[in-house]
Amino acid sequence: MALDSSDVEKIAYLARLGIDPADIPDYARNLSDILAFVEQLNAVDTTGVEPLAHPLEATQRLRPDAVTETVDRENFQQHAPQTEAGLYLVPRVVE
């Protein structure tokens, strides 16, 4: 699929990109090459091929889901300027 200058200008407008008019032929050629490559990929027969989440069949190492810290609210609130009923009090900023 070959793109012309009006296609490139429309794509640039939709993407809100400012491009130099002198560069439009280069953009048209590059985008046309990309679309031709995608068409080439679409022509490949992939029946019987399972999709991969990772090309190397690697699995992500995860840490155990274990509690490592406890909340010491009383200790933290001792250092706060104002607290009430377990909550931090802050000055009103919106009238």
C-alpha positions as CSV (number, residue, x, y, z in Angstrom):
1,M,0.0,0.0,0.0
2,A,1.6,3.2,-1.1
3,L,0.9,6.5,0.7
4,D,0.9,9.8,-1.0
5,S,1.6,13.3,0.5
6,S,-2.1,13.9,1.3
7,D,-2.2,10.7,3.3
8,V,0.9,11.7,5.3
9,E,-0.6,15.2,5.9
10,K,-3.8,13.6,7.2
11,I,-1.9,11.2,9.5
12,A,0.2,14.0,10.8
13,Y,-2.9,16.1,11.5
14,L,-4.6,13.2,13.3
15,A,-1.5,12.6,15.4
16,R,-1.2,16.3,16.0
17,L,2.4,16.3,14.6
18,G,3.9,19.2,12.9
19,I,6.1,18.1,10.0
20,D,8.2,20.0,7.5
21,P,6.6,19.9,4.1
22,A,10.0,19.1,2.6
23,D,10.1,15.9,4.7
24,I,6.7,14.6,3.5
25,P,8.0,12.5,0.6
26,D,10.4,10.7,3.0
27,Y,7.6,10.1,5.5
28,A,5.4,8.7,2.7
29,R,8.2,6.3,1.6
30,N,9.0,5.2,5.1
31,L,5.3,4.6,6.1
32,S,4.7,2.8,2.8
33,D,7.6,0.5,3.5
34,I,6.3,-0.2,7.0
35,L,2.8,-1.0,5.6
36,A,4.3,-3.3,2.9
37,F,6.2,-5.2,5.7
38,V,3.0,-5.6,7.7
39,E,1.2,-6.9,4.6
40,Q,4.1,-9.4,4.1
41,L,3.8,-10.5,7.7
42,N,0.0,-11.0,7.3
43,A,0.7,-13.3,4.3
44,V,2.5,-15.8,6.5
45,D,0.5,-18.9,7.4
46,T,0.3,-19.1,11.2
47,T,-2.2,-21.9,11.6
48,G,-1.2,-24.3,14.4
49,V,1.2,-21.8,16.0
50,E,0.4,-20.9,19.5
51,P,0.9,-17.2,20.5
52,L,3.7,-16.6,23.0
53,A,3.7,-14.2,25.9
54,H,7.5,-14.1,25.8
55,P,9.7,-15.2,22.9
56,L,12.0,-17.2,25.2
57,E,9.3,-18.9,27.2
58,A,10.7,-17.2,30.3
59,T,8.7,-16.9,33.4
60,Q,8.8,-13.9,35.7
61,R,10.5,-14.4,39.0
62,L,8.1,-13.3,41.8
63,R,8.8,-12.9,45.4
64,P,6.6,-14.6,47.9
65,D,3.5,-12.7,48.9
66,A,4.3,-12.3,52.6
67,V,3.9,-9.4,55.0
68,T,7.3,-7.9,55.7
69,E,6.3,-4.8,57.6
70,T,3.7,-4.0,60.2
71,V,1.9,-0.6,60.5
72,D,2.8,1.1,63.8
73,R,0.2,3.8,63.7
74,E,0.6,4.9,67.3
75,N,4.3,5.5,66.8
76,F,3.8,7.4,63.6
77,Q,1.1,9.6,65.0
78,Q,3.2,10.6,68.0
79,H,5.3,12.6,65.5
80,A,2.3,14.2,63.7
81,P,1.3,17.8,64.6
82,Q,-2.4,16.9,65.1
83,T,-4.3,13.6,65.1
84,E,-7.8,12.6,66.1
85,A,-9.4,9.2,66.3
86,G,-6.5,7.6,64.5
87,L,-6.6,10.1,61.6
88,Y,-4.1,12.8,60.7
89,L,-5.6,16.3,60.8
90,V,-4.4,18.8,58.2
91,P,-5.3,22.5,57.6
92,R,-8.1,23.2,55.2
93,V,-6.8,24.4,51.8
94,V,-10.1,24.8,49.9
95,E,-12.6,27.3,51.2
